[in-house]
Amino acid sequence: MFYSIKLNTLFTRNVFYISYVFETASNLENVIYCLFSHALHHHLIDFFHAGGNGLPLQQMKALEDFKILESELKMRCARTEDLMRLFYMQVCEI
């Protein structure tokens, strides 16, 4: 139980620090956001999940900061054409 609390705290801090980089840095290249997304999904989550011996995936993905960061990364990694398509689809729904 103690290790689960510590792991959760460390995961939350890491998500916070990545979010902080986005808030303080300006004009980061699209590639940088994609690298952060890859690191988040393929390294950070895998590390804290530890093959089922660490934090549960549902617990990590339910964290509000994680959801916001994931959404921000998806938007910033998207190609311009995809963002334009999404915009027009949302306009047509209104």
Order of alpha helices (4+ residues) and beta strands (2+ residues): alpha-alpha-alpha-alpha-alpha-alpha
